[in-house]
Amino acid sequence: MDSNTQEICPETLPDWEKPVILIGVDFGTTFTGVSWTLYHSSFPESWSQPNTVLEWPMPRMYEALTAKIESKIAYKPDGSYVWGRATQGQQGVIEWFKLLLLSDSDLSSSIRDLQQVQKAKTIIE
């Protein structure tokens, strides 16, 4: 290291100067996406372009890289679960569960009465 270069040890920096990972989640009703980037307040020029997650746990039949994965989950009888494309062929797959984060009164009857919403509610209850 030359005399003009200063080594930075994150352990010795105050919390507000430590590098951070910023994560953005687009939790959609039918698909979900995730992106991340690194930022260091002492080196704003080091701000990197967002990185989009393109590889998801999935059955071998799906090999393509994709920026979004299905917003689905299935709980197995043993208490374990699978999500995204791994729910293919599973019993009791829960879809559209994002809408259950709202109270029924916040949903229009046309949404509240959708088959997907009613099925998700039944499985969760």
DSSP file with accessible surface (Angstrom, degrees, kcal/mol):
  #  RESIDUE AA STRUCTURE BP1 BP2  ACC     N-H-->O    O-->H-N    N-H-->O    O-->H-N    TCO  KAPPA ALPHA  PHI   PSI    X-CA   Y-CA   Z-CA
    1    1 A M              0   0  153      0, 0.0     2,-0.1     0, 0.0     6,-0.0   0.000 360.0 360.0 360.0 131.2    0.0    0.0    0.0
    2    2 A D    >   -     0   0   98      1,-0.1     3,-1.5     4,-0.0     0, 0.0  -0.301 360.0-100.8 -82.9 172.1    1.5    3.4   -0.9
    3    3 A S  T 3  S+     0   0  120      1,-0.3    -1,-0.1    -2,-0.1     0, 0.0   0.691 120.1  56.9 -68.4 -18.0    1.5    6.4    1.4
    4    4 A N  T 3  S+     0   0  149      2,-0.0     2,-0.5     0, 0.0    -1,-0.3   0.522  92.8  83.0 -89.0  -6.3   -1.5    8.0   -0.4
    5    5 A T    <   -     0   0   77     -3,-1.5     2,-0.5     2,-0.0     0, 0.0  -0.855  63.1-159.5-103.2 131.5   -3.7    5.0    0.2
    6    6 A Q        -     0   0  168     -2,-0.5     2,-0.3     2,-0.0    -3,-0.0  -0.940  14.3-135.8-111.9 126.7   -5.6    4.5    3.4
    7    7 A E        -     0   0  145     -2,-0.5     2,-0.5    -6,-0.0    -2,-0.0  -0.635  17.4-147.1 -79.7 135.3   -6.8    1.1    4.4
    8    8 A I        -     0   0   59     -2,-0.3     3,-0.1     3,-0.0    -1,-0.0  -0.916  10.7-167.6-108.6 125.1  -10.3    1.0    5.7
    9    9 A C    >>  -     0   0   50     -2,-0.5     3,-2.0     1,-0.1     4,-0.5  -0.942  12.7-152.1-110.1 109.0  -11.2   -1.5    8.4
   10   10 A P  G >4 S+     0   0   54      0, 0.0     3,-1.1     0, 0.0    -1,-0.1   0.808  91.7  65.4 -53.5 -29.9  -15.1   -1.5    8.8
   11   11 A E  G 34 S+     0   0  148      1,-0.2     7,-0.0    -3,-0.1    -3,-0.0   0.768 103.4  46.6 -64.6 -25.4  -14.7   -2.7   12.5
   12   12 A T  G <4 S+     0   0  112     -3,-2.0    -1,-0.2     2,-0.1     6,-0.0   0.511  93.2  96.7 -96.0  -4.4  -13.1    0.7   13.4
   13   13 A L  S << S-     0   0   28     -3,-1.1     5,-0.1    -4,-0.5     2,-0.0  -0.571  82.6-107.6 -83.8 147.4  -15.6    2.9   11.6
   14   14 A P    >>  -     0   0   57      0, 0.0     3,-2.2     0, 0.0     4,-0.7  -0.377  40.0-104.1 -64.9 155.0  -18.5    4.6   13.4
   15   15 A D  G >4 S+     0   0  129      1,-0.3     3,-1.2     2,-0.2    -2,-0.1   0.865 119.8  57.6 -51.2 -41.0  -21.8    3.0   12.4
   16   16 A W  G 34 S+     0   0  184      1,-0.3    -1,-0.3    25,-0.0    25,-0.2   0.662 108.5  47.4 -70.2 -12.2  -22.8    5.8   10.1
   17   17 A E  G <4 S+     0   0   46     -3,-2.2    25,-0.4    24,-0.1    -1,-0.3   0.479  86.6 109.3-103.8  -4.4  -19.6    5.4    8.0
   18   18 A K  S << S-     0   0   69     -3,-1.2    23,-0.4    -4,-0.7    21,-0.0  -0.419  78.9-100.3 -74.3 148.4  -19.8    1.6    7.6
   19   19 A P        -     0   0   68      0, 0.0     2,-0.3     0, 0.0    21,-0.2  -0.349  43.0-160.1 -62.6 147.0  -20.6    0.1    4.2
   20   20 A V  E     -A   39   0A  64     19,-3.1    19,-2.4    -3,-0.1     2,-0.6  -0.939  17.6-135.5-129.5 153.6  -24.3   -1.0    3.8
   21   21 A I  E     -A   38   0A 105     -2,-0.3     2,-0.5    17,-0.2    17,-0.2  -0.950  21.0-154.1-104.5 123.0  -26.1   -3.3    1.5
   22   22 A L  E     -A   37   0A  72     15,-2.9    15,-2.0    -2,-0.6     2,-0.4  -0.879  11.6-166.7 -99.4 128.6  -29.4   -1.7    0.3
   23   23 A I  E     -A   36   0A 117     -2,-0.5     2,-0.5    13,-0.2    13,-0.2  -0.960   7.0-165.1-121.4 131.4  -32.1   -4.3   -0.6
   24   24 A G  E     -A   35   0A  39     11,-3.1    11,-2.4    -2,-0.4     2,-0.5  -0.962   4.7-166.5-116.0 129.4  -35.2   -3.6   -2.5
   25   25 A V  E     -A   34   0A  94     -2,-0.5     2,-0.9     9,-0.2     9,-0.2  -0.975  11.4-162.3-118.2 124.3  -38.1   -6.1   -2.6
   26   26 A D  E     -A   33   0A  84      7,-3.0     7,-1.8    -2,-0.5     2,-1.1  -0.850  15.7-171.3-101.3  89.4  -41.0   -5.8   -5.1
   27   27 A F  E     -A   32   0A  70     -2,-0.9     5,-0.2     5,-0.2     2,-0.2  -0.754  13.9-177.8 -87.1 100.0  -43.4   -8.1   -3.3
   28   28 A G        -     0   0   11      3,-1.2    70,-0.2    -2,-1.1    68,-0.1  -0.539  39.9-112.9 -98.6 166.3  -46.2   -8.4   -5.8
   29   29 A T  S    S+     0   0   40     -2,-0.2    67,-0.8     1,-0.2    69,-0.3   0.887 115.6  12.4 -62.8 -39.2  -49.5  -10.2   -5.7
   30   30 A T  S    S+     0   0   69      1,-0.3    41,-2.0    65,-0.1     2,-0.3   0.701 133.8  25.9-112.6 -28.2  -48.4  -12.7   -8.4
   31   31 A F  E     - B   0  70A  88     39,-0.3    -3,-1.2    40,-0.1     2,-0.4  -0.978  60.3-155.1-138.3 153.8  -44.6  -12.2   -8.7
   32   32 A T  E     -AB  27  69A  20     37,-3.0    37,-2.6    -2,-0.3     2,-0.3  -0.974   9.0-172.9-130.1 142.1  -41.8  -11.0   -6.5
   33   33 A G  E     -A   26   0A   6     -7,-1.8    -7,-3.0    -2,-0.4     2,-0.4  -0.942   5.4-159.3-132.3 155.6  -38.4   -9.4   -7.4
   34   34 A V  E     +A   25   0A  32     33,-0.5    19,-3.0    19,-0.3     2,-0.3  -0.999   9.9 176.0-137.6 136.3  -35.3   -8.5   -5.4
   35   35 A S  E     -AC  24  52A  37    -11,-2.4   -11,-3.1    -2,-0.4     2,-0.3  -0.949   6.1-173.6-132.5 158.2  -32.5   -6.1   -6.1
   36   36 A W  E     -AC  23  51A  97     15,-2.4    15,-3.5    -2,-0.3     2,-0.3  -0.975   6.0-178.7-149.0 158.8  -29.5   -4.9   -4.1
   37   37 A T  E     -A   22   0A  10    -15,-2.0   -15,-2.9    -2,-0.3     2,-0.4  -0.969  24.5-119.6-151.3 163.2  -26.6   -2.5   -4.1
   38   38 A L  E     -A   21   0A  86     -2,-0.3    10,-1.4   -17,-0.2     2,-0.3  -0.856  27.9-179.2-106.7 144.7  -23.7   -1.5   -2.0
   39   39 A Y  E     -A   20   0A  70    -19,-2.4   -19,-3.1    -2,-0.4     2,-0.4  -0.999  13.3-172.8-144.8 140.5  -23.2    2.0   -0.6
   40   40 A H    >   -     0   0   16      3,-0.4     3,-1.7    -2,-0.3     6,-0.3  -0.975  17.6-149.7-132.7 118.7  -20.5    3.5    1.6
   41   41 A S  T 3  S+     0   0   44     -2,-0.4    -1,-0.1   -23,-0.4   -24,-0.1   0.788  98.1  55.4 -61.8 -27.9  -21.1    7.1    2.8
   42   42 A S  T 3  S+     0   0   50    -25,-0.4    -1,-0.3     1,-0.3     3,-0.1   0.666 116.7  37.1 -77.4 -16.6  -17.3    7.9    2.8
   43   43 A F    X   +     0   0   79     -3,-1.7     3,-2.6     1,-0.1    -3,-0.4  -0.578  64.7 167.0-133.4  68.6  -17.1    6.9   -0.8
   44   44 A P  G >  S+     0   0   72      0, 0.0     3,-1.7     0, 0.0    -1,-0.1   0.812  77.1  65.0 -57.9 -25.9  -20.3    8.1   -2.6
   45   45 A E  G 3  S+     0   0  147      1,-0.3    -2,-0.0    -3,-0.1    -3,-0.0   0.688  89.8  68.1 -69.5 -12.8  -18.6    7.5   -6.0
   46   46 A S  G <   +     0   0   58     -3,-2.6    -1,-0.3    -6,-0.3    -8,-0.2   0.530  67.7 127.2 -83.2  -5.2  -18.6    3.8   -5.0
   47   47 A W    <   -     0   0  125     -3,-1.7     2,-0.2    -4,-0.2    -8,-0.2  -0.294  51.7-148.8 -52.0 125.2  -22.4    3.6   -5.2
   48   48 A S        -     0   0   36    -10,-1.4     3,-0.1     1,-0.1    -1,-0.1  -0.655  17.9 -96.5-101.9 158.5  -23.0    0.7   -7.6
   49   49 A Q        -     0   0  155     -2,-0.2   -11,-0.2     1,-0.1    -1,-0.1  -0.395  57.9 -88.6 -63.2 147.2  -25.8    0.0  -10.0
   50   50 A P        -     0   0   76      0, 0.0     2,-0.5     0, 0.0   -13,-0.2  -0.285  36.9-140.8 -59.7 144.0  -28.5   -2.2   -8.5
   51   51 A N  E     -C   36   0A  66    -15,-3.5   -15,-2.4    -3,-0.1     2,-0.4  -0.945  13.1-145.7-106.0 125.3  -28.0   -5.9   -8.9
   52   52 A T  E     -C   35   0A  67     -2,-0.5     2,-0.4   -17,-0.2   -17,-0.2  -0.787  18.5-118.6 -94.8 132.1  -31.1   -7.9   -9.7
   53   53 A V        +     0   0   39    -19,-3.0   -19,-0.3    -2,-0.4     3,-0.1  -0.562  40.9 165.2 -67.3 124.4  -31.5  -11.4   -8.3
   54   54 A L        +     0   0   72     -2,-0.4    12,-1.7     1,-0.1     2,-0.5   0.472  52.9  71.8-118.9 -11.5  -31.8  -13.7  -11.3
   55   55 A E        +     0   0  155     10,-0.2    -1,-0.1    12,-0.1    10,-0.1  -0.952  58.5 174.0-115.1 125.0  -31.2  -17.1   -9.8
   56   56 A W        -     0   0   33     -2,-0.5     2,-0.2    12,-0.1    12,-0.0  -0.917  42.6 -95.6-125.5 151.3  -33.9  -18.6   -7.6
   57   57 A P        +     0   0   80      0, 0.0    29,-0.4     0, 0.0    28,-0.3  -0.501  66.9 144.4 -64.7 126.0  -34.3  -22.0   -5.9
   58   58 A M        -     0   0   43     -2,-0.2    26,-0.1    27,-0.1    28,-0.1  -0.988  53.4 -77.5-160.2 159.6  -36.4  -23.9   -8.3
   59   59 A P    >   -     0   0   44      0, 0.0     3,-2.0     0, 0.0    26,-0.0  -0.211  49.4-108.1 -58.9 154.6  -36.9  -27.4   -9.8
   60   60 A R  T 3  S+     0   0  205      1,-0.3     0, 0.0     3,-0.1     0, 0.0   0.762 112.4  73.8 -58.1 -26.6  -34.5  -28.5  -12.4
   61   61 A M  T 3  S+     0   0  133      1,-0.2     2,-0.7     2,-0.1    -1,-0.3   0.727  91.2  63.3 -65.1 -17.1  -37.1  -28.1  -15.2
   62   62 A Y    <   +     0   0   58     -3,-2.0    -1,-0.2     1,-0.1    -4,-0.1  -0.896  54.7 149.8-109.0 106.6  -36.7  -24.3  -14.9
   63   63 A E        +     0   0  121     -2,-0.7    -1,-0.1     2,-0.1    -2,-0.1   0.554  34.9 109.5-110.6 -13.6  -33.2  -23.3  -15.8
   64   64 A A  S    S-     0   0   71      1,-0.1     2,-0.3    -9,-0.0    -2,-0.0  -0.376  70.3-119.7 -69.2 143.6  -33.8  -19.8  -17.3
   65   65 A L        +     0   0  111    -10,-0.1     2,-0.3    -2,-0.1   -10,-0.2  -0.639  39.0 179.6 -77.1 139.6  -32.6  -16.7  -15.3
   66   66 A T        -     0   0   36    -12,-1.7     0, 0.0    -2,-0.3     0, 0.0  -0.999  36.2-141.3-146.9 143.9  -35.5  -14.5  -14.4
   67   67 A A  S    S+     0   0   42     -2,-0.3   -33,-0.5   -34,-0.1     2,-0.3   0.617  89.5  46.6 -79.0 -13.1  -35.9  -11.2  -12.5
   68   68 A K        -     0   0   73    -35,-0.1     2,-0.3   -14,-0.1   -35,-0.2  -0.949  63.4-162.7-131.4 151.9  -39.1  -12.3  -10.9
   69   69 A I  E     -B   32   0A   2    -37,-2.6   -37,-3.0    -2,-0.3    15,-0.1  -0.954  39.0 -88.8-130.1 149.1  -40.3  -15.4   -9.1
   70   70 A E  E     -B   31   0A  32     -2,-0.3     2,-1.7   -39,-0.2    14,-0.3  -0.309  31.0-129.0 -59.3 136.8  -43.9  -16.5   -8.4
   71   71 A S        +     0   0    7    -41,-2.0    25,-0.6    12,-0.1    26,-0.3  -0.621  66.2 123.8 -85.8  76.9  -45.3  -15.2   -5.1
   72   72 A K  E     -D   95   0B  51     -2,-1.7    12,-2.1    23,-0.1     2,-0.3  -0.970  36.6-175.7-136.6 152.1  -46.5  -18.6   -4.0
   73   73 A I  E     -DE  94  83B  29     21,-1.6    21,-3.6    -2,-0.3     2,-0.4  -0.990   5.1-167.3-146.3 148.4  -45.9  -20.8   -1.0
   74   74 A A  E     - E   0  82B   0      8,-2.5     8,-2.3    -2,-0.3     2,-0.5  -0.989  12.2-147.6-138.5 128.7  -46.9  -24.4    0.0
   75   75 A Y  E     - E   0  81B 136     17,-0.5     6,-0.3    -2,-0.4     5,-0.1  -0.836  16.7-142.3 -95.9 132.1  -46.6  -25.9    3.4
   76   76 A K    >   -     0   0   73      4,-3.3     3,-2.4    -2,-0.5    14,-0.0  -0.510  26.6-106.6 -89.4 159.7  -46.0  -29.6    3.6
   77   77 A P  T 3  S+     0   0  146      0, 0.0    -1,-0.1     0, 0.0     4,-0.0   0.811 119.3  59.9 -56.8 -28.1  -47.5  -31.9    6.2
   78   78 A D  T 3  S-     0   0  126      1,-0.1     3,-0.1     2,-0.0    -3,-0.0   0.432 122.2-104.9 -81.3   2.5  -44.1  -32.2    8.0
   79   79 A G  S <  S+     0   0   57     -3,-2.4    -1,-0.1     1,-0.3     2,-0.1   0.290  84.5 119.5  94.5 -12.4  -44.1  -28.4    8.6
   80   80 A S        -     0   0   47     -5,-0.1    -4,-3.3     1,-0.0    -1,-0.3  -0.310  47.5-153.0 -76.7 172.3  -41.5  -27.6    5.9
   81   81 A Y  E     -E   75   0B 133     -6,-0.3     2,-0.3    -3,-0.1    -6,-0.2  -0.951  13.7-155.0-143.9 161.5  -42.4  -25.4    3.0
   82   82 A V  E     -E   74   0B  24     -8,-2.3    -8,-2.5    -2,-0.3     2,-0.3  -0.929  17.0-168.5-131.0 157.4  -41.5  -24.6   -0.6
   83   83 A W  E >   +E   73   0B  92     -2,-0.3     3,-1.5   -10,-0.2   -10,-0.2  -0.928  45.5   9.1-142.9 169.2  -42.0  -21.3   -2.5
   84   84 A G  G >  S-     0   0    0    -12,-2.1     3,-1.7   -14,-0.3     4,-0.1  -0.325 127.7 -10.4  62.2-138.0  -41.9  -19.9   -5.9
   85   85 A R  G >  S+     0   0   35    -28,-0.3     3,-1.7     1,-0.3    -1,-0.3   0.698 124.4  76.2 -69.6 -17.6  -41.6  -22.4   -8.7
   86   86 A A  G <  S+     0   0   28     -3,-1.5    -1,-0.3   -29,-0.4    -2,-0.2   0.631  80.6  72.5 -69.0  -9.1  -40.9  -25.2   -6.3
   87   87 A T  G X   +     0   0    2     -3,-1.7     3,-2.6   -15,-0.1    -1,-0.3   0.629  67.3 124.1 -79.0 -10.8  -44.6  -25.1   -5.5
   88   88 A Q  T <  S+     0   0  102     -3,-1.7     3,-0.1     1,-0.3    -3,-0.0  -0.242  84.1   5.6 -52.8 123.5  -45.3  -26.7   -8.9
   89   89 A G  T 3  S+     0   0   80      1,-0.3    -1,-0.3     4,-0.0     2,-0.2   0.479 100.9 131.2  81.1   2.5  -47.3  -30.0   -8.2
   90   90 A Q    <   -     0   0   72     -3,-2.6     3,-0.5     1,-0.1    -1,-0.3  -0.521  58.6-115.2 -86.6 154.9  -47.6  -29.3   -4.5
   91   91 A Q  S    S+     0   0  168      1,-0.2   -16,-0.1    -2,-0.2    -1,-0.1  -0.603  91.8  17.1 -82.3 148.9  -50.9  -29.6   -2.5
   92   92 A G  S    S-     0   0   35     -2,-0.2   -17,-0.5     1,-0.2     2,-0.3   0.856  76.2-174.6  62.5  40.1  -52.4  -26.5   -0.9
   93   93 A V        -     0   0   18     -3,-0.5     2,-0.6   -19,-0.2   -19,-0.2  -0.510  15.0-143.9 -69.8 129.7  -50.4  -23.9   -2.8
   94   94 A I  E     +D   73   0B   4    -21,-3.6   -21,-1.6    -2,-0.3     2,-0.3  -0.867  26.0 171.4-100.2 121.3  -51.2  -20.4   -1.4
   95   95 A E  E     +D   72   0B  63     -2,-0.6    25,-0.2    21,-0.3   -23,-0.1  -0.832  58.2  23.5-121.8 163.1  -51.3  -17.6   -4.0
   96   96 A W  S >  S+     0   0   54    -67,-0.8     3,-1.3   -25,-0.6     4,-0.3   0.695  72.2 141.8  58.7  20.4  -52.4  -14.0   -3.8
   97   97 A F  G >   +     0   0   54    -26,-0.3     3,-1.5     1,-0.3     4,-0.3   0.726  53.5  78.3 -68.4 -16.7  -51.7  -14.0   -0.1
   98   98 A K  G >  S+     0   0   74    -69,-0.3     3,-1.9     1,-0.3     4,-0.3   0.892  87.3  59.4 -56.6 -36.7  -50.3  -10.5   -0.3
   99   99 A L  G X  S+     0   0   27     -3,-1.3     3,-1.1     1,-0.3    -1,-0.3   0.718  92.1  68.1 -67.8 -17.2  -53.9   -9.3   -0.4
  100  100 A L  G <  S+     0   0   46     -3,-1.5    -1,-0.3    -4,-0.3    -2,-0.2   0.552  80.4  76.8 -79.8  -5.0  -54.5  -10.9    3.0
  101  101 A L  G <  S+     0   0  135     -3,-1.9    -1,-0.2    -4,-0.3     2,-0.2   0.719  90.1  69.4 -72.4 -19.7  -52.2   -8.4    4.6
  102  102 A L  S <  S-     0   0   83     -3,-1.1     2,-0.1    -4,-0.3     5,-0.0  -0.619  95.2-108.1 -91.9 156.2  -55.1   -5.9    4.3
  103  103 A S    >   -     0   0   58     -2,-0.2     3,-1.9     1,-0.1     4,-0.5  -0.496  33.2-109.7 -78.0 155.9  -58.3   -6.2    6.3
  104  104 A D  G >  S+     0   0   72      1,-0.3     3,-1.5     2,-0.2     8,-0.1   0.859 118.5  60.6 -53.5 -35.8  -61.4   -7.4    4.4
  105  105 A S  G 3  S+     0   0  102      1,-0.3    -1,-0.3     7,-0.0     4,-0.1   0.717  98.8  57.5 -68.8 -18.6  -62.9   -3.9    4.6
  106  106 A D  G <  S+     0   0  107     -3,-1.9     2,-0.4     2,-0.1    -1,-0.3   0.562  96.6  77.2 -85.6  -9.5  -59.9   -2.5    2.7
  107  107 A L  S <  S-     0   0   13     -3,-1.5     2,-0.0    -4,-0.5    -8,-0.0  -0.828  84.9-119.5-102.3 140.0  -60.5   -4.7   -0.3
  108  108 A S    >>  -     0   0   64     -2,-0.4     4,-3.1     1,-0.1     3,-0.7  -0.380  30.2-113.5 -68.0 154.7  -63.3   -4.1   -2.8
  109  109 A S  H 3> S+     0   0   65      1,-0.2     4,-2.3     2,-0.2    -1,-0.1   0.858 116.9  61.1 -61.1 -31.2  -65.8   -7.0   -3.0
  110  110 A S  H 34 S+     0   0   81      2,-0.2    -1,-0.2     1,-0.2     4,-0.1   0.857 114.1  34.9 -65.9 -31.1  -64.6   -7.8   -6.5
  111  111 A I  H X4 S+     0   0   57     -3,-0.7     3,-1.7     2,-0.2     6,-0.3   0.901 116.0  54.1 -83.9 -47.2  -61.1   -8.5   -5.1
  112  112 A R  H 3< S+     0   0   67     -4,-3.1    -2,-0.2     1,-0.3    -3,-0.2   0.851 110.0  48.7 -57.0 -33.9  -62.2  -10.0   -1.8
  113  113 A D  T 3< S+     0   0  107     -4,-2.3    -1,-0.3    -5,-0.3    -2,-0.2   0.454  81.1 124.4 -91.0   0.3  -64.5  -12.5   -3.6
  114  114 A L    <>  -     0   0   53     -3,-1.7     4,-2.6     1,-0.1     5,-0.2  -0.315  69.2-124.5 -60.8 143.6  -61.8  -13.7   -6.1
  115  115 A Q  H  > S+     0   0  157      1,-0.2     4,-2.8     2,-0.2     5,-0.2   0.894 110.1  53.0 -56.2 -42.8  -61.3  -17.5   -6.0
  116  116 A Q  H  > S+     0   0   68      1,-0.2     4,-2.2     2,-0.2   -21,-0.3   0.886 110.9  46.3 -62.9 -40.5  -57.5  -17.0   -5.4
  117  117 A V  H  > S+     0   0    0     -6,-0.3     4,-2.5    -3,-0.2    -1,-0.2   0.928 114.0  47.6 -68.9 -44.1  -58.1  -14.8   -2.4
  118  118 A Q  H  X S+     0   0   71     -4,-2.6     4,-2.4     2,-0.2    -2,-0.2   0.913 112.6  49.2 -64.9 -40.0  -60.7  -17.0   -0.9
  119  119 A K  H  X S+     0   0   97     -4,-2.8     4,-2.6    -5,-0.2     5,-0.2   0.933 111.2  49.4 -65.3 -44.5  -58.6  -20.1   -1.4
  120  120 A A  H  X S+     0   0    1     -4,-2.2     4,-2.5    -5,-0.2     5,-0.2   0.928 111.6  49.4 -59.7 -44.5  -55.5  -18.4    0.3
  121  121 A K  H  X S+     0   0   31     -4,-2.5     4,-2.3     1,-0.2    -1,-0.2   0.924 111.4  49.2 -62.0 -43.5  -57.7  -17.3    3.2
  122  122 A T  H  < S+     0   0   99     -4,-2.4    -2,-0.2     1,-0.2    -1,-0.2   0.927 112.8  46.6 -63.7 -44.4  -59.1  -20.9    3.7
  123  123 A I  H  < S+     0   0   63     -4,-2.6    -1,-0.2     1,-0.2    -2,-0.2   0.918 114.3  47.3 -66.0 -41.5  -55.6  -22.5    3.6
  124  124 A I  H  <        0   0   98     -4,-2.5    -1,-0.2    -5,-0.2    -2,-0.2   0.873 360.0 360.0 -69.8 -37.7  -54.1  -20.0    6.0
  125  125 A E     <        0   0  174     -4,-2.3    -1,-0.2    -5,-0.2    -2,-0.2   0.892 360.0 360.0 -72.7 360.0  -57.0  -20.2    8.5
